[in-house]
Amino acid sequence: MAENTFEYRNYRGSIQVDTADFSLSGKILHIEEDYSYKADTFEELEVEFKKQVDKHMQACLDAGQTPPFQEKISGTI
């Protein structure tokens, strides 16, 4: 069975396929901010998703906030 989401550090991300041009994209789910990613292959899409999760977590830390899906993390990602 195929998964339609990625999971990393308790975050989930969508996987979308545009059948017109077969491009791949997605976004981090269940957060207010828009963290999107695009790639040419599913493997690359997963890498881009993980980069966006790390970026979101660091942005939370930089703003003095606790990332929403992480119980304990250090001061840097």
LOTIMAR-968716 format. One line per field, with one value per residue (C-alpha): x, y, z. Coordinates in steps of 0.02 Angstrom, whole numbers. Layout:
% LOTIMAR-968716
u <- [X_...] $
v <- [Y_...] $
w <- [Z_...] $
***
This chain:
% LOTIMAR-968716
u <- [0_67_88_18_117_295_339_494_524_337_290_186_198_87_135_49_70_16_-42_-30_160_198_279_291_255_192_182_200_32_-51_47_-13_138_160_313_305_427_448_557_576_577_495_666_708_536_567_735_653_516_647_738_576_540_714_688_521_593_738_620_520_677_738_571_585_445_440_414_238_278_441_444_627_758_923_954_999_937] $
v <- [0_171_306_477_569_580_578_653_715_691_807_747_810_788_708_781_727_843_724_861_870_733_859_818_937_944_1044_1017_972_1034_1196_1373_1427_1377_1266_1190_1083_1021_890_781_611_541_520_702_755_667_755_923_885_849_1011_1108_1023_1069_1247_1260_1192_1314_1459_1412_1407_1573_1650_1579_1453_1265_1173_1100_915_899_867_907_976_1064_1246_1206_1086] $
w <- [0_-46_85_42_175_240_425_505_683_719_575_428_250_99_-66_-219_-399_-539_-676_-808_-797_-668_-551_-365_-223_-46_113_299_373_534_553_518_416_234_215_40_-58_-238_-323_-476_-386_-230_-149_-182_-120_46_63_28_155_289_248_271_438_499_435_526_688_681_645_801_906_836_884_1061_1031_1054_890_893_867_962_1149_1184_1067_1088_1044_863_732] $
***
